Amino acid sequence: MTDAGGFDLDGAAQSARERDKLLRDIARMLNVPESTFRRPPASGGIRGPSAAECAALLTAFSRIEDPDLRKECVALAERYGRT
């Protein structure tokens, strides 16, 4: 299965190249540096999102037409990321 961007959601986690492209696309869509997503792994066994989760989030985010709502979504994700 692929999303609107053409990513293979079932096998995306298997390909480092797809994962890198996905991170670049997300960074571009959110207008943030790609390095934002390249932090050291969190301690305590907490794992980051899978490539499929990132692809699903990017697909949903790209359908939001209102720039103010997109900003609210980013702010919400940042707030939840700090908890």
C-alpha positions as CSV (number, residue, x, y, z in Angstrom):
1,M,0.0,0.0,0.0
2,T,1.3,3.5,-0.8
3,D,0.3,6.9,0.5
4,A,-0.4,10.0,-1.6
5,G,3.4,10.7,-1.8
6,G,4.1,7.3,-3.2
7,F,5.7,5.8,-0.1
8,D,5.3,2.1,0.6
9,L,3.7,2.3,4.0
10,D,4.2,-1.4,4.8
11,G,7.9,-1.5,3.8
12,A,9.0,2.1,4.4
13,A,10.8,1.3,7.6
14,Q,13.0,-1.2,5.7
15,S,14.6,1.4,3.5
16,A,17.0,4.0,4.8
17,R,16.7,5.9,1.6
18,E,12.9,6.2,1.8
19,R,13.2,7.1,5.5
20,D,15.7,9.9,4.6
21,K,13.5,11.2,1.8
22,L,10.5,11.1,4.2
23,L,12.4,13.2,6.8
24,R,13.4,15.7,4.2
25,D,9.8,16.0,2.9
26,I,8.5,16.4,6.5
27,A,11.1,19.0,7.2
28,R,10.3,20.9,4.0
29,M,6.5,20.7,4.7
30,L,6.9,22.0,8.2
31,N,9.6,24.5,7.2
32,V,12.1,23.3,9.8
33,P,15.6,22.0,9.4
34,E,16.0,18.3,8.7
35,S,18.3,18.1,11.7
36,T,15.2,18.6,13.9
37,F,14.4,14.9,13.3
38,R,18.0,13.6,13.7
39,R,18.4,13.8,17.4
40,P,20.1,11.1,19.4
41,P,17.7,8.3,20.5
42,A,15.8,9.0,23.7
43,S,16.9,7.2,26.8
44,G,14.6,4.9,28.8
45,G,13.6,2.7,25.9
46,I,11.3,5.3,24.2
47,R,11.3,4.8,20.5
48,G,10.5,7.4,17.9
49,P,7.7,7.1,15.3
50,S,8.0,4.6,12.5
51,A,8.4,5.7,8.9
52,A,4.8,4.6,8.3
53,E,3.6,6.8,11.1
54,C,5.6,9.7,9.7
55,A,4.2,9.1,6.2
56,A,0.6,9.0,7.5
57,L,1.1,12.2,9.5
58,L,2.7,14.0,6.5
59,T,-0.2,12.8,4.3
60,A,-2.8,14.1,6.7
61,F,-0.9,17.3,7.4
62,S,-0.5,18.1,3.7
63,R,-4.3,18.0,3.3
64,I,-4.7,20.9,5.8
65,E,-5.2,24.0,3.6
66,D,-5.3,26.7,6.3
67,P,-1.8,27.8,7.3
68,D,-3.0,28.8,10.8
69,L,-4.3,25.3,11.4
70,R,-1.0,23.8,10.2
71,K,0.8,26.0,12.7
72,E,-1.6,24.8,15.4
73,C,-0.8,21.2,14.5
74,V,2.9,21.8,14.7
75,A,2.5,23.5,18.1
76,L,0.4,20.6,19.4
77,A,3.0,18.0,18.2
78,E,5.8,20.0,19.8
79,R,3.8,20.3,23.1
80,Y,3.1,16.6,23.2
81,G,6.7,15.9,22.3
82,R,7.9,17.6,25.5
83,T,5.7,15.5,27.8
